[in-house]
Amino acid sequence: MDAVASELAFFLLLADKGSFTAAARELNLTPPAVSKRLAQIEQRLGVRLLNRSTRRVSLTDEGELYLEHARRIVADIEDMEASLGSRRAAPKGLLRVNATLGFGRTTIAPIVSAFARQHPEVEVQLQLTDAPIDLVATGFDLAIRFGELPDSRLSARKLMSNRRFLCASPAYLDAHGTPQTPAELARHACILHRQNDDAYGIWRLARGRHVETVKVRGTLSSNDGDVVLGWALDGHGILIRSEWDLAKYLESGRLRAVLPDYTLPTADLYAVYPARRNQPARVRAFIDFLLARFAPAGGAPGAQLSSV
């Protein structure tokens, strides 16, 4: 493998210099030695890579293709070595993290506290906002968000699986009945959680491949998840919330699942970050720390850990 990498680097240099003499000077060889080495590569490949002249060399069609792949392979090797080298470095410097308001306060802030104890050379800035931010434009290292990846310029690691459920209090269901089909939701009081640019009052429920879209209504709505959850507990109507929020209330019986045979779009938890070849050690360390904290033993009930 080392011999192949050496051949690729040699050919890149020769193509860049454009002559045997210039390449020989760079490699501290004689021009005939450079010519012989090229001939050995061409013999091994069974194709001619360069057209020779007295002063310059030019690429054949096969040489153009070989050069294109050689550049990519050498760049990948350099990236790999740089990444491995950075892994040995101790995390330090400024780490800028964005998270949602409620979840950031109750869950991410304590995780940052524990991370800071282990990595005293990392300065962490935690910003809490409910509206997603442009990580690339604002210079944040990563965001912790529920739901799908919002931007093709970003990469993500899945921290936790997190299903959504319809739920309501026993008092509401005893008074108004339990819906048996998605269509019946239109006749019920529904508590609406206004989030980002989500379609207001449009709920999509799936069973198998069949998806039903229902326009629901209600007299109560808020952009705060804790507020709408409180209203559901108070018996004001039917609500969509995630497994992370509902687990203890479903287990205690303070809330009941509605239409449990139907599934809703998930609210999986992700660490989202700008796509780049080499992440700083502090970013990588924090993502690894998050993954460990949200592993099934320490995450929400039923959380499944994987990557995207």
Protein Blocks (a to p, Z undefined) as FASTA:
>chain_A
ZZmmmmmmmmmmmmmnopaklmmmmnopafklmmmmmmmmmmmnopafbdcdfkbccddf
klmmmmmmmmmmmmmmmmmmmmmmmmmpccedjddddddfklmmmmmmmmmmmmmmmmmm
bccdddddfbdcdfklnopabdcdedjdfbfkbccddfbdcdddddddfklmmmnopafb
fklmmmpccddddehjbcehiacddehjbccddddddfbdcfbfklmmmmmmnopaccdd
dfklmmmmmmnopaccehklbccddfbdcddddddfbdcfklmmmmmmmmmmmgmklmce
hiacddZZ
